[in-house]
Amino acid sequence: MDIKEIQNLIKFVARSGAAEVNLETEDFKINIKTDAAYKSENPVPQVYPMPQMAQAPMPQQAAPQAAASAPASGGDASAAPAAADDDSKYIAIKSPMIGTFYRRPSPDKELFVNVGDDISSGSVVCIIEAMKLFNEIESEVSGKIVKILVDDQTPVEYDQPLFLVDPS
């Protein structure tokens, strides 16, 4: 079983709602546990969600400041919905797993993609390290990278948007 098949199996298990799946052949053994399995075994929060919880207050703190300044100038209130409408025409490339996001294959190599780069379906856009395995993440869409939503070498969650792509 190669890494691509393992990634597809992880995606399938995550979408199925199963808490745990064990797969054993004569060559290998795989045990996949989802968040539901961890929560039922140990109600204490796991280590990997902590960075997301620490980052969550930052946007909440920025939102009240923006809301406070919006009544002072009517232009800001109309600009926010326009920006949200612009993002709706883009397709998000999302993280297929929990891990650490990397924009380059190694520190001395070039970035996989930059804003403005054209990509095609199957192009490698980043690497996500999970449990000491470096998984190349391929784009499922063709288009132009318009926004990179995650900083290099930061933790990411399952299904977290990483890039916005303009498919036109």
C-alpha positions as MATLAB code, in Angstrom:
seq = 'MDIKEIQNLIKFVARSGAAEVNLETEDFKINIKTDAAYKSENPVPQVYPMPQMAQAPMPQQAAPQAAASAPASGGDASAAPAAADDDSKYIAIKSPMIGTFYRRPSPDKELFVNVGDDISSGSVVCIIEAMKLFNEIESEVSGKIVKILVDDQTPVEYDQPLFLVDPS';
ca = [
       0.000    0.000    0.000;
       1.524    3.327   -1.021;
       1.153    6.726    0.670;
      -1.582    7.849   -1.740;
      -3.736    4.841   -0.858;
      -3.145    5.471    2.849;
      -4.176    9.142    2.444;
      -7.337    8.071    0.602;
      -8.101    5.558    3.363;
      -7.683    8.279    6.015;
     -10.035   10.580    4.079;
     -12.596    7.798    3.729;
     -12.496    6.942    7.442;
     -12.798   10.625    8.426;
     -15.850   11.095    6.195;
     -17.496    7.843    7.273;
     -17.935    8.913   10.892;
     -16.248    5.757   12.213;
     -14.349    6.203   15.474;
     -11.621    3.659   14.704;
     -10.588    1.357   11.833;
      -8.009   -1.431   11.971;
      -6.660   -2.915    8.731;
      -4.179   -5.779    8.738;
      -2.606   -7.718    5.876;
       0.420   -9.966    5.818;
       2.618   -6.986    4.813;
       1.387   -4.242    7.141;
      -1.013   -3.179    9.862;
      -2.821    0.186   10.015;
      -4.855    1.572   12.908;
      -6.738    4.830   12.181;
      -8.495    6.692   14.988;
     -10.653    9.754   14.376;
     -11.393   12.597   16.788;
     -14.477   10.702   17.978;
     -12.301    7.814   19.177;
      -9.988   10.137   21.111;
     -12.869   11.995   22.718;
     -14.567    8.797   23.855;
     -11.338    7.337   25.284;
     -10.037   10.470   26.936;
     -12.247   13.529   27.477;
      -9.163   15.699   28.107;
      -8.290   17.766   24.979;
      -5.529   16.242   22.894;
      -2.293   18.092   22.163;
      -2.925   18.728   18.456;
      -6.080   20.906   18.761;
      -4.394   23.336   21.156;
      -2.791   25.635   18.506;
      -6.159   26.166   16.846;
      -7.732   27.129   20.165;
      -4.878   29.541   20.829;
      -5.323   31.137   17.393;
      -9.115   31.402   17.594;
      -9.211   34.411   19.978;
      -7.097   36.539   17.611;
      -9.795   36.851   14.885;
     -12.446   37.341   17.579;
     -10.446   40.222   19.037;
      -9.997   41.769   15.592;
     -13.717   41.483   14.801;
     -14.918   43.730   17.674;
     -12.343   46.365   16.694;
     -13.540   46.252   13.101;
     -17.168   46.400   14.275;
     -16.371   49.368   16.467;
     -14.747   51.234   13.577;
     -17.461   50.317   11.057;
     -20.119   52.682   12.470;
     -17.600   55.539   12.431;
     -17.070   55.214    8.668;
     -19.775   53.740    6.442;
     -17.229   52.783    3.743;
     -15.771   49.963    5.867;
     -19.179   48.326    6.336;
     -19.785   48.072    2.588;
     -16.216   46.935    1.848;
     -16.427   43.860    4.131;
     -19.347   42.173    2.293;
     -17.708   42.952   -1.048;
     -14.531   41.165    0.050;
     -16.573   38.164    1.196;
     -18.350   38.049   -2.181;
     -14.995   38.085   -3.987;
     -13.764   35.064   -2.002;
     -16.921   33.091   -2.813;
     -15.902   32.691   -6.455;
     -12.659   30.986   -5.433;
     -12.145   27.297   -4.672;
     -10.359   26.377   -1.461;
      -7.681   23.691   -1.352;
      -8.193   22.140    2.083;
      -5.966   20.104    4.342;
      -6.736   16.376    4.111;
      -5.188   15.749    7.538;
      -3.931   17.181   10.798;
      -0.258   18.103   10.772;
       2.315   20.804   10.120;
       2.056   22.814    6.889;
       5.206   23.389    4.797;
       5.397   25.515    1.620;
       8.674   23.981    0.382;
      10.071   20.434    0.133;
      13.120   21.354    2.246;
      14.605   24.564    3.683;
      17.038   24.974    0.786;
      14.471   24.381   -1.999;
      12.078   26.752   -3.782;
       8.453   27.203   -2.668;
       5.922   24.838   -4.239;
       3.569   27.701   -5.192;
       3.258   31.465   -4.808;
       0.334   33.843   -5.202;
      -0.261   34.289   -8.925;
       1.089   30.870   -9.935;
      -0.976   28.766  -12.333;
      -1.566   25.224  -11.116;
      -3.188   22.201  -12.672;
      -5.011   19.271  -11.145;
      -2.409   16.986   -9.567;
       0.167   19.749   -8.953;
       1.896   19.514   -5.572;
       1.052   22.695   -3.634;
       2.511   21.936   -0.189;
       3.602   19.252    2.266;
       1.862   18.337    5.505;
       3.907   16.487    8.085;
       1.922   14.082   10.213;
       3.630   11.715   12.635;
       7.047   12.150   10.993;
       5.595   11.383    7.530;
       5.801   14.126    4.908;
       2.691   13.999    2.704;
       2.655   15.884   -0.588;
      -0.684   17.631   -1.028;
      -1.851   17.818   -4.626;
      -4.366   20.257   -6.040;
      -7.680   18.785   -7.127;
      -8.454   21.869   -9.256;
      -6.768   23.859  -11.996;
      -6.445   27.625  -11.832;
      -4.427   30.461  -10.337;
      -3.385   30.744   -6.676;
      -4.945   33.975   -5.373;
      -4.336   33.626   -1.645;
      -2.255   31.519    0.743;
      -4.237   31.170    3.964;
      -1.660   29.445    6.213;
       1.809   30.497    7.333;
       4.739   28.179    6.632;
       5.600   25.684    9.388;
       2.332   26.122   11.286;
      -0.121   23.472   12.523;
      -3.205   22.795   10.404;
      -6.425   20.926   11.127;
      -8.347   18.468    8.977;
     -10.395   20.264    6.297;
      -8.771   23.641    7.054;
      -8.523   25.848    3.930;
      -4.898   26.267    2.832;
      -5.108   28.077   -0.518;
      -7.717   29.933   -2.554;
      -7.686   29.159   -6.277;
      -9.367   31.112   -9.070;
     -10.597   28.391  -11.454;
     -11.247   30.780  -14.377;
];
